Amino acid sequence: MNPVTGLSLGRIAIGAAALSSPTLTTRLLRLDGAANPQLPYLLRMFGSREVALGAVTLLAPAAARRNVVAAGIAVDLADAVAGVMAARDGHVTRPTGAFLTAPALGAVAAGIAGWRA
């Protein structure tokens, strides 16, 4: 499977999970939902972004797809930085920060691989 297609389908799946069950997604992401009652709202915002970015990438015409993939790489890089900063600032533990950062960096790598193809 093309890395961009796999990444797009993964975005849609993760986004749908965040939209439909933010409480479960909170636990899966190792976040403290009890201490953050606004977290379901933020996860649903994250989920809608992921579904939209995944769908737009899959539906983009060939001429525009490269630009959409570049936007996805930028978003994933920002997510990785956010994970590092959250751990650095003590908002999450270092292991949780690494757990949140690793998939974002993987998505950056997949995006770059697909962008080059």
DSSP file (Angstrom, degrees, kcal/mol; ACC not computed):
  #  RESIDUE AA STRUCTURE BP1 BP2  ACC     N-H-->O    O-->H-N    N-H-->O    O-->H-N    TCO  KAPPA ALPHA  PHI   PSI    X-CA   Y-CA   Z-CA
    1    1 A M              0   0    0      0, 0.0     0, 0.0     0, 0.0     0, 0.0   0.000 360.0 360.0 360.0 138.6    0.0    0.0    0.0
    2    2 A N     >  -     0   0    0      1,-0.1     4,-2.4     4,-0.0     5,-0.2  -0.385 360.0-126.9 -57.5 135.8    1.2    3.5   -0.8
    3    3 A P  H  > S+     0   0    0      0, 0.0     4,-2.6     0, 0.0     5,-0.2   0.848 109.1  53.4 -58.8 -34.4    2.4    5.2    2.4
    4    4 A V  H  > S+     0   0    0      2,-0.2     4,-2.5     1,-0.2     5,-0.2   0.905 109.2  47.9 -68.6 -40.3    0.1    8.2    1.8
    5    5 A T  H  > S+     0   0    0      2,-0.2     4,-2.6    -3,-0.2     5,-0.2   0.941 113.9  47.0 -64.2 -46.5   -2.9    6.0    1.4
    6    6 A G  H  X S+     0   0    0     -4,-2.4     4,-2.4     1,-0.2    -2,-0.2   0.917 113.4  48.3 -60.5 -44.0   -2.1    4.1    4.6
    7    7 A L  H  X S+     0   0    0     -4,-2.6     4,-2.5    -5,-0.2    -1,-0.2   0.904 111.5  50.4 -62.8 -42.3   -1.5    7.3    6.5
    8    8 A S  H  X S+     0   0    0     -4,-2.5     4,-2.2     2,-0.2    -2,-0.2   0.916 111.5  47.1 -63.8 -43.8   -4.7    8.8    5.2
    9    9 A L  H  X S+     0   0    0     -4,-2.6     4,-2.3     1,-0.2    -1,-0.2   0.889 111.8  51.6 -65.6 -37.9   -6.7    5.7    6.2
   10   10 A G  H  X S+     0   0    0     -4,-2.4     4,-2.7    -5,-0.2     5,-0.3   0.903 108.1  52.0 -63.1 -41.3   -5.0    5.8    9.6
   11   11 A R  H  X S+     0   0    0     -4,-2.5     4,-2.9     1,-0.2     5,-0.2   0.928 110.3  48.4 -59.1 -45.3   -5.9    9.5   10.0
   12   12 A I  H  X S+     0   0    0     -4,-2.2     4,-2.6     2,-0.2    -2,-0.2   0.912 112.9  47.7 -64.3 -41.9   -9.6    8.7    9.3
   13   13 A A  H  X S+     0   0    0     -4,-2.3     4,-2.1     2,-0.2    -2,-0.2   0.936 115.5  43.5 -65.1 -46.7   -9.6    5.8   11.7
   14   14 A I  H  X S+     0   0    0     -4,-2.7     4,-2.4     2,-0.2    -2,-0.2   0.914 115.4  49.6 -65.6 -42.1   -8.0    7.7   14.6
   15   15 A G  H  X S+     0   0    0     -4,-2.9     4,-2.4    -5,-0.3    -2,-0.2   0.910 109.7  50.4 -63.3 -42.4  -10.1   10.8   13.9
   16   16 A A  H  X S+     0   0    0     -4,-2.6     4,-2.7    -5,-0.2     5,-0.3   0.893 110.3  50.7 -63.4 -38.8  -13.3    8.7   13.9
   17   17 A A  H  X S+     0   0    0     -4,-2.1     4,-2.6     2,-0.2     8,-0.3   0.923 111.2  47.9 -63.7 -43.8  -12.3    7.2   17.2
   18   18 A A  H  < S+     0   0    0     -4,-2.4    -2,-0.2     1,-0.2    -1,-0.2   0.879 115.3  45.9 -65.1 -37.7  -11.7   10.6   18.7
   19   19 A L  H  < S+     0   0    0     -4,-2.4    -2,-0.2    -5,-0.2    -1,-0.2   0.920 120.4  36.9 -69.5 -44.0  -15.0   11.9   17.4
   20   20 A S  H  < S+     0   0    0     -4,-2.7    -2,-0.2     1,-0.2    -3,-0.2   0.803 134.1  16.8 -84.3 -29.1  -17.1    9.0   18.5
   21   21 A S     X  +     0   0    0     -4,-2.6     4,-2.4    -5,-0.3    -1,-0.2  -0.541  60.1 163.7-145.1  74.2  -15.4    8.1   21.8
   22   22 A P  H  > S+     0   0    0      0, 0.0     4,-2.3     0, 0.0     5,-0.1   0.816  79.4  58.0 -64.5 -28.4  -13.2   10.8   23.2
   23   23 A T  H  > S+     0   0    0      2,-0.2     4,-1.7     1,-0.2     5,-0.1   0.935 109.5  43.2 -66.5 -45.0  -13.2    9.2   26.6
   24   24 A L  H  > S+     0   0    0      1,-0.2     4,-2.6     2,-0.2     5,-0.2   0.916 113.4  52.3 -64.6 -42.8  -11.8    6.0   25.2
   25   25 A T  H  X S+     0   0    0     -4,-2.4     4,-2.2    -8,-0.3    -2,-0.2   0.879 104.8  56.9 -61.5 -38.0   -9.3    7.9   23.1
   26   26 A T  H  <>S+     0   0    0     -4,-2.3     5,-2.6     1,-0.2    -1,-0.2   0.932 110.1  44.1 -56.9 -47.2   -8.2    9.8   26.2
   27   27 A R  H ><5S+     0   0    0     -4,-1.7     3,-1.5     1,-0.2    -2,-0.2   0.916 111.9  52.4 -66.0 -42.7   -7.3    6.6   27.9
   28   28 A L  H 3<5S+     0   0    0     -4,-2.6    -1,-0.2     1,-0.3    -2,-0.2   0.839 110.0  48.9 -63.0 -32.5   -5.6    5.2   24.8
   29   29 A L  T 3<5S-     0   0    0     -4,-2.2    -1,-0.3    -5,-0.2    -2,-0.2   0.398 114.0-120.0 -87.1   2.8   -3.5    8.3   24.6
   30   30 A R  T < 5 +     0   0    0     -3,-1.5     2,-0.3     1,-0.2    -3,-0.2   0.831  62.7 147.4  63.3  35.1   -2.6    8.0   28.3
   31   31 A L      < -     0   0    0     -5,-2.6     2,-1.2    -6,-0.2    -1,-0.2  -0.686  56.0-114.1-100.8 156.6   -4.1   11.4   29.1
   32   32 A D     >  +     0   0    0     -2,-0.3     4,-0.7     1,-0.2     3,-0.3  -0.712  36.0 172.7 -94.1  89.5   -5.8   12.3   32.4
   33   33 A G  T  4 S+     0   0    0     -2,-1.2     3,-0.5     1,-0.2     6,-0.2   0.828  75.4  59.7 -66.4 -32.7   -9.4   12.9   31.4
   34   34 A A  T  4 S+     0   0    0      1,-0.2    -1,-0.2    -3,-0.2    -2,-0.1   0.870 109.4  42.9 -65.1 -35.9  -10.6   13.3   35.0
   35   35 A A  T  4 S+     0   0    0     -3,-0.3    -1,-0.2     1,-0.2    -2,-0.2   0.580 117.8  49.1 -84.2  -9.9   -8.2   16.2   35.5
   36   36 A N    ><  +     0   0    0     -4,-0.7     3,-2.1    -3,-0.5    -1,-0.2  -0.702  59.0 173.4-131.7  80.0   -9.1   17.8   32.2
   37   37 A P  T 3  S+     0   0    0      0, 0.0     4,-0.2     0, 0.0    -1,-0.1   0.688  81.2  58.7 -65.3 -15.6  -12.9   17.9   31.7
   38   38 A Q  T >> S+     0   0    0      1,-0.2     4,-1.8     2,-0.1     3,-0.6   0.515  78.5  95.7 -86.7  -4.8  -12.5   19.9   28.4
   39   39 A L  H <> S+     0   0    0     -3,-2.1     4,-2.8     1,-0.2     5,-0.2   0.855  76.0  57.4 -58.5 -39.9  -10.4   17.1   26.9
   40   40 A P  H 3> S+     0   0    0      0, 0.0     4,-2.1     0, 0.0    -1,-0.2   0.901 106.7  50.9 -58.8 -37.6  -13.3   15.5   25.0
   41   41 A Y  H <> S+     0   0    0     -3,-0.6     4,-1.9    -4,-0.2    -2,-0.2   0.946 112.5  45.2 -61.6 -48.4  -14.0   18.8   23.3
   42   42 A L  H  X S+     0   0    0     -4,-1.8     4,-2.5     1,-0.2    -1,-0.2   0.877 111.5  52.7 -65.5 -37.6  -10.3   19.1   22.2
   43   43 A L  H  X S+     0   0    0     -4,-2.8     4,-2.9     1,-0.2    -1,-0.2   0.877 107.5  51.5 -66.7 -35.6  -10.2   15.5   21.1
   44   44 A R  H  X S+     0   0    0     -4,-2.1     4,-2.4    -5,-0.2    -1,-0.2   0.882 109.5  50.1 -67.7 -35.8  -13.2   15.9   18.9
   45   45 A M  H  X S+     0   0    0     -4,-1.9     4,-1.9     2,-0.2    -2,-0.2   0.935 112.9  46.9 -63.4 -45.0  -11.6   19.0   17.3
   46   46 A F  H  X S+     0   0    0     -4,-2.5     4,-2.4     1,-0.2    -2,-0.2   0.919 111.7  52.2 -59.1 -45.1   -8.5   16.8   16.8
   47   47 A G  H  X S+     0   0    0     -4,-2.9     4,-2.6     1,-0.2     5,-0.2   0.904 107.8  49.4 -61.4 -43.7  -10.6   14.0   15.4
   48   48 A S  H  X S+     0   0    0     -4,-2.4     4,-2.4     1,-0.2    -1,-0.2   0.887 110.9  51.2 -65.5 -36.5  -12.4   16.3   12.9
   49   49 A R  H  X S+     0   0    0     -4,-1.9     4,-2.8     2,-0.2     5,-0.2   0.925 111.4  47.5 -63.1 -44.8   -9.1   17.6   11.7
   50   50 A E  H  X S+     0   0    0     -4,-2.4     4,-2.5     2,-0.2     5,-0.2   0.916 112.9  47.3 -65.6 -43.9   -7.7   14.1   11.2
   51   51 A V  H  X S+     0   0    0     -4,-2.6     4,-2.7     2,-0.2     5,-0.2   0.939 114.8  47.2 -62.2 -45.7  -10.8   12.9    9.3
   52   52 A A  H  X S+     0   0    0     -4,-2.4     4,-2.8    -5,-0.2     5,-0.2   0.930 113.6  46.6 -62.8 -45.9  -10.8   15.9    7.1
   53   53 A L  H  X S+     0   0    0     -4,-2.8     4,-1.9     1,-0.2    -1,-0.2   0.901 114.4  47.9 -65.7 -40.0   -7.1   15.7    6.3
   54   54 A G  H  X S+     0   0    0     -4,-2.5     4,-2.0    -5,-0.2    -2,-0.2   0.931 115.1  44.7 -63.9 -45.5   -7.3   12.0    5.6
   55   55 A A  H  X S+     0   0    0     -4,-2.7     4,-2.3    -5,-0.2    -2,-0.2   0.913 112.5  50.7 -67.1 -43.1  -10.3   12.4    3.3
   56   56 A V  H  X S+     0   0    0     -4,-2.8     4,-1.4    -5,-0.2    -1,-0.2   0.897 110.2  51.1 -62.4 -39.2   -8.9   15.4    1.5
   57   57 A T  H  < S+     0   0    0     -4,-1.9     3,-0.3    -5,-0.2    -1,-0.2   0.931 112.3  45.4 -63.9 -44.3   -5.7   13.6    0.8
   58   58 A L  H  < S+     0   0    0     -4,-2.0    -1,-0.2     1,-0.2    -2,-0.2   0.857 119.2  41.7 -66.1 -34.5   -7.5   10.5   -0.6
   59   59 A L  H  < S+     0   0    0     -4,-2.3    -1,-0.2    -5,-0.2    -2,-0.2   0.570  86.9 114.3 -91.8  -9.9   -9.8   12.7   -2.7
   60   60 A A  S  < S-     0   0    0     -4,-1.4     5,-0.1    -3,-0.3    -3,-0.0  -0.351  72.4-113.4 -65.6 137.6   -7.2   15.2   -4.0
   61   61 A P    >>  -     0   0    0      0, 0.0     4,-1.9     0, 0.0     3,-1.4  -0.336  34.6-103.3 -63.6 155.5   -6.5   15.1   -7.7
   62   62 A A  H 3> S+     0   0    0      1,-0.3     4,-0.7     2,-0.2    -2,-0.1   0.838 120.4  56.8 -51.3 -39.5   -3.0   14.0   -8.5
   63   63 A A  H 34 S+     0   0    0      1,-0.2    -1,-0.3     2,-0.1     4,-0.2   0.819 116.9  33.8 -65.3 -30.5   -1.8   17.6   -9.3
   64   64 A A  H X> S+     0   0    0     -3,-1.4     4,-1.9     1,-0.1     3,-0.6   0.624  96.2  85.3 -98.8 -16.3   -2.9   18.8   -5.8
   65   65 A R  H 3X S+     0   0    0     -4,-1.9     4,-2.8     1,-0.3     5,-0.2   0.866  84.8  57.3 -59.4 -39.6   -2.1   15.7   -3.8
   66   66 A R  H 3X S+     0   0    0     -4,-0.7     4,-1.9     1,-0.2    -1,-0.3   0.894 108.4  47.2 -59.2 -40.6    1.6   16.6   -3.3
   67   67 A N  H <> S+     0   0    0     -3,-0.6     4,-2.0    -4,-0.2    -1,-0.2   0.880 111.4  50.6 -69.1 -38.4    0.6   19.9   -1.7
   68   68 A V  H  X S+     0   0    0     -4,-1.9     4,-2.2     2,-0.2    -2,-0.2   0.906 109.4  51.1 -66.3 -40.8   -2.0   18.2    0.6
   69   69 A V  H  X S+     0   0    0     -4,-2.8     4,-2.3     1,-0.2    -2,-0.2   0.905 107.8  53.2 -62.3 -40.8    0.6   15.7    1.7
   70   70 A A  H  X S+     0   0    0     -4,-1.9     4,-2.1     1,-0.2    -1,-0.2   0.895 107.8  50.7 -61.0 -40.2    3.0   18.5    2.5
   71   71 A A  H  X S+     0   0    0     -4,-2.0     4,-2.3     1,-0.2    -1,-0.2   0.907 109.3  51.2 -63.5 -40.8    0.3   20.1    4.6
   72   72 A G  H  X S+     0   0    0     -4,-2.2     4,-2.7     2,-0.2    -2,-0.2   0.892 107.3  52.7 -62.5 -40.3   -0.1   16.8    6.4
   73   73 A I  H  X S+     0   0    0     -4,-2.3     4,-2.5     1,-0.2    -1,-0.2   0.919 109.5  49.6 -60.6 -43.6    3.6   16.6    7.1
   74   74 A A  H  X S+     0   0    0     -4,-2.1     4,-2.2     2,-0.2    -2,-0.2   0.910 111.5  48.4 -62.7 -42.6    3.5   20.1    8.6
   75   75 A V  H  X S+     0   0    0     -4,-2.3     4,-2.1     2,-0.2    -2,-0.2   0.919 112.7  47.9 -63.6 -43.7    0.6   19.1   10.8
   76   76 A D  H  X S+     0   0    0     -4,-2.7     4,-2.1     2,-0.2    -2,-0.2   0.874 110.3  51.8 -67.1 -36.8    2.3   15.9   12.0
   77   77 A L  H  X S+     0   0    0     -4,-2.5     4,-2.3     2,-0.2    -1,-0.2   0.905 109.3  50.4 -64.8 -40.8    5.5   17.7   12.7
   78   78 A A  H  X S+     0   0    0     -4,-2.2     4,-2.3     1,-0.2    -2,-0.2   0.888 108.8  52.4 -63.1 -38.6    3.6   20.3   14.8
   79   79 A D  H  X S+     0   0    0     -4,-2.1     4,-2.0     2,-0.2    -2,-0.2   0.897 108.6  50.5 -63.2 -40.1    2.0   17.3   16.7
   80   80 A A  H  X S+     0   0    0     -4,-2.1     4,-2.1     2,-0.2    -2,-0.2   0.926 110.6  48.5 -63.6 -44.8    5.4   15.9   17.4
   81   81 A V  H  X S+     0   0    0     -4,-2.3     4,-2.8     1,-0.2     5,-0.2   0.900 109.1  54.2 -61.4 -40.5    6.6   19.2   18.7
   82   82 A A  H  X S+     0   0    0     -4,-2.3     4,-2.4     1,-0.2    -1,-0.2   0.890 107.5  50.6 -61.7 -39.2    3.5   19.5   20.9
   83   83 A G  H  X S+     0   0    0     -4,-2.0     4,-1.8     2,-0.2    -1,-0.2   0.915 112.0  46.5 -64.1 -43.5    4.3   16.1   22.4
   84   84 A V  H  X S+     0   0    0     -4,-2.1     4,-2.7     1,-0.2    -2,-0.2   0.927 114.1  48.0 -63.5 -45.5    7.8   17.1   23.2
   85   85 A M  H  X S+     0   0    0     -4,-2.8     4,-2.8     1,-0.2     6,-0.3   0.873 107.5  55.6 -65.4 -37.8    6.7   20.4   24.7
   86   86 A A  H  <>S+     0   0    0     -4,-2.4     5,-2.1    -5,-0.2     6,-1.3   0.910 112.7  42.3 -62.0 -41.5    4.0   18.7   26.8
   87   87 A A  H ><5S+     0   0    0     -4,-1.8     3,-1.0     4,-0.2    -2,-0.2   0.921 114.5  50.9 -69.7 -43.8    6.6   16.4   28.3
   88   88 A R  H 3<5S+     0   0    0     -4,-2.7    -2,-0.2     1,-0.3    -1,-0.2   0.892 112.4  46.4 -59.6 -40.9    9.1   19.2   28.7
   89   89 A D  T 3<5S-     0   0    0     -4,-2.8    -1,-0.3    -5,-0.2    -2,-0.2   0.486 115.2-114.6 -83.3  -3.3    6.6   21.5   30.5
   90   90 A G  T < 5S+     0   0    0     -3,-1.0    -3,-0.2    -4,-0.4    -4,-0.1   0.637  80.6 124.6  81.2  14.0    5.4   18.7   32.8
   91   91 A H  S   <S+     0   0    0     -5,-2.1     2,-0.3    -6,-0.3    -4,-0.2   0.783  84.4  14.2 -75.9 -26.8    1.9   18.5   31.3
   92   92 A V  S    S-     0   0    0     -6,-1.3    -2,-0.3    -9,-0.1    -1,-0.1  -0.933  96.0 -93.4-136.4 161.6    2.4   14.8   30.6
   93   93 A T     >  -     0   0    0     -2,-0.3     4,-2.7     1,-0.1     5,-0.2  -0.291  39.6-108.8 -68.6 162.6    5.0   12.4   31.9
   94   94 A R  H  > S+     0   0    0      2,-0.2     4,-2.5     1,-0.2     5,-0.2   0.914 120.1  51.3 -62.0 -42.8    8.1   11.8   29.7
   95   95 A P  H  > S+     0   0    0      0, 0.0     4,-2.4     0, 0.0    -1,-0.2   0.911 112.2  47.0 -61.0 -39.0    7.0    8.3   28.8
   96   96 A T  H  > S+     0   0    0      2,-0.2     4,-2.3     1,-0.2    -2,-0.2   0.902 110.3  52.9 -67.7 -39.4    3.6    9.7   27.7
   97   97 A G  H  X S+     0   0    0     -4,-2.7     4,-2.1     2,-0.2    -1,-0.2   0.911 111.4  46.0 -59.8 -42.0    5.3   12.5   25.8
   98   98 A A  H  X S+     0   0    0     -4,-2.5     4,-2.6     2,-0.2    -2,-0.2   0.901 110.8  53.6 -66.2 -39.7    7.4    9.9   24.0
   99   99 A F  H  < S+     0   0    0     -4,-2.4    -2,-0.2     1,-0.2    -1,-0.2   0.859 113.9  42.2 -62.5 -36.5    4.2    7.8   23.4
  100  100 A L  H  X S+     0   0    0     -4,-2.3     4,-0.7     2,-0.1    -1,-0.2   0.815 116.4  48.1 -78.8 -32.0    2.5   10.8   21.9
  101  101 A T  H  X S+     0   0    0     -4,-2.1     4,-2.4    -5,-0.2     5,-0.2   0.870  99.2  65.8 -78.0 -38.3    5.5   12.0   19.8
  102  102 A A  H  X S+     0   0    0     -4,-2.6     4,-2.4     1,-0.2     5,-0.2   0.902 101.9  45.5 -57.1 -48.8    6.5    8.7   18.3
  103  103 A P  H  > S+     0   0    0      0, 0.0     4,-2.4     0, 0.0    -1,-0.2   0.877 111.7  53.6 -65.2 -32.9    3.4    8.2   16.1
  104  104 A A  H  X S+     0   0    0     -4,-0.7     4,-2.0     2,-0.2    -2,-0.2   0.919 110.5  46.4 -65.1 -41.8    3.5   11.8   14.9
  105  105 A L  H  X S+     0   0    0     -4,-2.4     4,-2.4     2,-0.2    -1,-0.2   0.872 110.9  53.2 -67.1 -36.0    7.2   11.3   13.8
  106  106 A G  H  X S+     0   0    0     -4,-2.4     4,-2.6    -5,-0.2    -2,-0.2   0.894 108.4  50.1 -62.6 -39.5    6.2    8.1   12.1
  107  107 A A  H  X S+     0   0    0     -4,-2.4     4,-2.7     2,-0.2    -2,-0.2   0.878 108.3  52.6 -67.4 -36.9    3.5   10.0   10.3
  108  108 A V  H  X S+     0   0    0     -4,-2.0     4,-2.7     2,-0.2    -2,-0.2   0.943 111.2  47.2 -60.6 -46.7    6.0   12.6    9.2
  109  109 A A  H  X S+     0   0    0     -4,-2.4     4,-2.5     2,-0.2    -2,-0.2   0.916 113.4  47.3 -62.3 -43.9    8.3    9.8    7.9
  110  110 A A  H  X S+     0   0    0     -4,-2.6     4,-2.5     2,-0.2    -1,-0.2   0.905 112.2  50.8 -64.5 -40.5    5.4    8.1    6.0
  111  111 A G  H  X S+     0   0    0     -4,-2.7     4,-2.6     2,-0.2    -2,-0.2   0.919 111.1  47.4 -62.8 -43.4    4.3   11.5    4.6
  112  112 A I  H  X S+     0   0    0     -4,-2.7     4,-2.1     2,-0.2    -2,-0.2   0.917 111.5  51.2 -64.4 -42.3    7.8   12.2    3.4
  113  113 A A  H  X S+     0   0    0     -4,-2.5     4,-1.2     1,-0.2    -2,-0.2   0.923 115.0  42.6 -60.6 -44.0    8.1    8.8    1.9
  114  114 A G  H  < S+     0   0    0     -4,-2.5    -1,-0.2     1,-0.2    -2,-0.2   0.860 111.2  55.0 -69.3 -35.6    4.8    9.2    0.0
  115  115 A W  H  < S+     0   0    0     -4,-2.6    -2,-0.2     1,-0.2    -1,-0.2   0.857 109.3  47.8 -66.3 -35.6    5.6   12.8   -1.0
  116  116 A R  H  <        0   0    0     -4,-2.1    -1,-0.2     1,-0.2    -2,-0.2   0.790 360.0 360.0 -74.5 -28.0    8.9   11.6   -2.6
  117  117 A A     <        0   0    0     -4,-1.2    -1,-0.2    -5,-0.2    -2,-0.2   0.487 360.0 360.0 -70.1 360.0    7.1    8.8   -4.5
